[in-house]
Amino acid sequence: MDLEQTIIELLVHAGSARSHALMALQHARNGNFQAAQTMMDESQQAIKEAHTIQTTLIGLDEGCGKLPVNLITIHAQDHLMNAMVIQDLASDMIELYHRMSLQEKNI
């Protein structure tokens, strides 16, 4: 296993998850909830892929410091955690946009 390449893949998937969640918010803001859901589905898939890589790395390390910790590893982990937080917040905000849209239609 090429450790550096694996960590870069983790970083790429986390970045993709973040980007898709933010695009979902833009679609929801514009009232396009179908596109928002599609973007959130893509975000969730990217998180799954990133989490699979993270789990593999954790398994290889076995909690014993077998894998070297460097700046790119920390950056990738930070990216993943931020993507997960953004995804959670985006889901709630999309729900709020949807509720507001329904209320506007009923007024």
N, C-alpha and C positions, 0 to 999 in steps of 0.2 A: 504494500500500500504506500502510495506517495502521500505522505502526511500533509505537505504544503498544498498539494492539489486538492486534497479532500477538504481542507479548511477553507480554501478559496470557493469550493462548491457550496459549502455551508454558508459562506458570506453571500454568494450570488442568490441562493434560494431565499435567504432571509431578506435581502434587498428587494427581491421580486415580490415577496409577500407584503412587505411594507408598501411598495409602489402600487400594487393592486388594491390594497385596502384604501389608500388615499384616492385612487381613481374611483373606487366605489362610492366614496363620500361625495366626490364631484358629481357623479351621476345622480345620486340621491338628492343632492342640493338642487339639481335641475329637474327633479321629478321623474327621472327615468329609473324606476325601481327594479325593473327587469335587468337592465345593464348593471346596476349596482349589485344585484345578487350574483350575476355572472362574475363580476370582478372579485366579490368576496369568496366565491367558490374557488377561483384561481388562487387567491391569497391563501386560503386554507390548504389547498394542495401544495403550494410552495412551502408552507409551514411544516406540513407532514414530511416533505422531502428533507427539509433542513433538520427537523427533529430526528429523523432516521439516521442522518449523518452524525448528529450530536450523540445519539445513543450508542452508535458504533464506537465513536471516540471515547466515550466514557467507559464502555466495556473493555476497550484495549488498555486504557489506563489502569483499570481495576482499583481506582482510588489510592494508588500507590505512587503516583508521580512518575509513571513509566513513560509518559509522553511529555515532550518538552513544552513548556508554556512560554510563548513569545507574544509580541505585540499583535501579530495578525490573528492569533488564536483568541486573545482577549477581545479584539475588535469584532471578530466573527460572533462570539458569544454575546457581546453587547448589541450587535445588529439584530440577532435573533430575539433577544429579550425585548428590544424596542419594537420590533415588528409584531410580537405577540401582544404587547400593550396597545399599540395602535390598532391592531385588529379587533381587540375587545372594545375599545372606545368607538371605533368605526361602526361596529355592529349596533351598539346602543344609539349612536347618533343617526344611523340610517333608520332605525325604528322610530325615532322621534320625528325625523323628516316625513316618514310615511304617515304617522299619526296626524301631523300638522296638515299634510296634504288632504287627508280624509276629512278633517275638520273644515278646511277651506271649501271643500266640495259640498258640504252639508249646510254651509251658511247661506 
